């Protein structure tokens, strides 16, 4: 899982959607705030400049010392004579005559002489420039300081001032942005926390717990209607599942009784050939019925019925149970492979699946051959290997379909077409894989492996 998925959730997840929507709203707010900031900056630029110039004038006034050459100021400094600074400064004596700097005119003089002591005021300057004058005392003499913008405040200068203001605030903006993103991720995580119990409840519902329902307690009001609708779907599924179980039970009762009567009636038949033929047909019909019940069980398997399975012992048990059938058919069974191999699953259905693979191998193996059951690990599973005619490539993918027996399988040995379908259903219920391979020197290999 990459860092983006860890922080913001999987692609198309509700968590990522919530976080991204919050961030999008934040970006819109930032863009709006920036627009307002720029607008306010330009609206108050003159006011800001006036404040800045007032501070500059007060600073110059505080440095004036009449008892020192140059009044304690450097008359050659850029701030008094240069043309590269943002501001220009001029100091006037009590008569309004400039003694430092060269920002002087009769109009400026008259405005300065009208100033009140220690009260900075705007002074009108030519070419749209801004100036602030300040009257103050140094020792016993009156002095006037004029702080003015220089050169003319252009759009470039305004932009520079704006960028300066933004740089002053950028660290706080970044800190606020990081804090809001963190809050967005925390808010999304907390908003989705009520769904975790629902997930656990849903995972526990299976065929043996079909009456369970998802709780709507502590759920957000937007999610609760969905859970109510899901519970309604569970109600309908439970009714259908119950109807299926009732049907299977009724079929078991209705069919097994006449089959038992039929077996008893067969014993009264004198013709040995006819008796054998009918007995085989009844046995095939009984076996088909059992397989249909097994298939229904495999389709309805729930993980709540899973337990730890020792695959080697299960293989040995199946080989032992089917050993006499193999001997009667003139064949043998062997269990090989790993002595320790485990998985989690439904023991009863896995026994049925492995038994069907072994039975299938015994049916199509020649007399005098051996069917080998190899126990696997990493991944865990089995291989059931025979010495039959093999399975054509075009049948390997469809042989597990229900009621598909394949045109190449002779009719004498053909079954109901359900046995391998049961194997596939059991494999699907366990997230396992089942496939057919060719065996070296002839025969087939049926491989049943678990993903974990």
Secondary structure, 3 states (H helix, E strand, C coil): CCHHHHHHCCCCCHHHHHHHHHHHHHHHHHHHHHHHHHHHHHHCHHHHHHHHHHHHHHHHHHHCCCCCHHHHCCCCCHHHHCCCCCEEEEEECCCCCEEECCCCCHHHHHHHHCCCECCCEEEECHHHCEEEEEEEEECCEEEEEEEEECCCCCHHHHHHHHHHHHHHHHHHHHHHHHHHHHHHHHHHHHHHCHHHHHHHHHHHCCHHHCCCCCCCCCCCHHHHHHHHHHHHHHHHHHHHHHHHHHHHHHHHHHHHHHHHHHHHHHCCCCCHHHHHHHHHHHHHHHHHHHHHHHHHHHHCCCHHHCEEEEHHHHHHHHHHHCHHHHHHCCCEEEEEECCCCEEEECHHHHHHHHHHHHHHHHHHCCCCCEEEEEEECCCCEEEEECCCCCCCHHHHCCCCCCCCCCCCCCCCCCCCCCHHHHHHHHHHHCCEEEEEEECCCCCEEEEEEECC
